[in-house]
């Protein structure tokens, strides 16, 4: 088996494949990080970096492609032309999870929060579980080195693209908004189809949890032949099964069991987190966990780093790190929960963003925009007529200083970039960390 890419997914898949008796070769067109090179050496896995040896790769029985490698990469095109099967890391991991339960969570926004909350509920209830996938350790590495009875997996569309038999017992689709269109030929319908793959192989005894208030999900639900048990969550009406919020109270109904809880007791605030909590509550209920354990976990959950994270208040100006907002819709949710005049830090690598979605909230809440990216033209074009102050900065430190200068006591500085971070930073974590460090230096 050839493994393309040597990040968390690639190395995890390589370790699992090696331990299961495959002849493994890892190939990365770039440099392999020292941490991963050490792991490959430890398991005596053959690898190459900064090149792709085609005669080796094109001689494979099967190729595991890391999610970060696009279809348009030359080596991927050649593998496809030769008719060699390409699978994703989650597909490989799924072959070896045995009788363990798998909860798969996908969606354009809220995945990490919802996945972490479900994991926190399972752990609070004393289950033998692991938090895997797009968050933390790869599923394949967990299965290889420390198998568990329950895997709670955050799964991106890229990981779903190359599944064949992968089948979560519980599939959660939080929402679908335009994202990563550069990877889907700029066709929204391709991205939608990718997200629905989470339920593609599900059977009658499985559960499909989805948001009834998400227009894209509801417009496309009937197009896919989903045979598992549908469990919707909504704020618009009472549903006979699934979850709903009415008069500030959440009700979860699964298999004739009913759990109720006041929204005021949720540890994480904001409307988007009420949706995340409903989805997590349903998932926990399908596992048959005790109601008091579910309630306890929902009240004790701590929100994630880089996701609406309160950093500090400096001379009456509050700083919030929402670096994980890498698309417009995430930023929409962040702005929606703002109750004070806001200085918004936007920008980075644009993935085909339509900023008009933010316009009403920007008019209502934003007093200045601080751009933090290499090319900020699109942000100026989108908001130039509505926001009187838009400034350009080229680092987290500059952005923080400019924002602080523009803010008055009682204002909020919100880093919610709506873009990927790769122009100025290693990743969104690096962006968030640099932002926090700059705030601490004020």
Secondary structure, DSSP 8 states (H G I E B T S, - for coil): -EEE--SHHHHHHHHHHHHTT---EEEESS---HHHHHHHHHTT-EEEES---HHHHTT-SEEEE-TTS-TTSHHHHHHHHHT-EEE-HHHHHHTT-TT-EEEEEE-SSSHHHHHHHHHHHHHHTT--EEEEESSSB-HHHHHHHS--SEEEEE--HHHHTT-SS---SEEEE----S--GGGTTT-HHHHHHHHHGGGTT--TTSEEEEETT-HHHHHHGGGS---SEEEEEESSS--SSEEEEETTEEEEEETTEEEEEEGGG-SS-SHHHHHHHHHHHHHHHHTT--HHHHHHHHHH----TTSSEEEEEETTEEEEE-TT--SHHHHHHHHHT--S-EEEEE-SB-SS--GGGGHHHHHHHEEEEEEESS--HHHHHHHTTT-S-EEEESSHHHHHHHHHHH--TT-EEEE--SSB-TTTSSSHHHHHHHHHHHHHT-
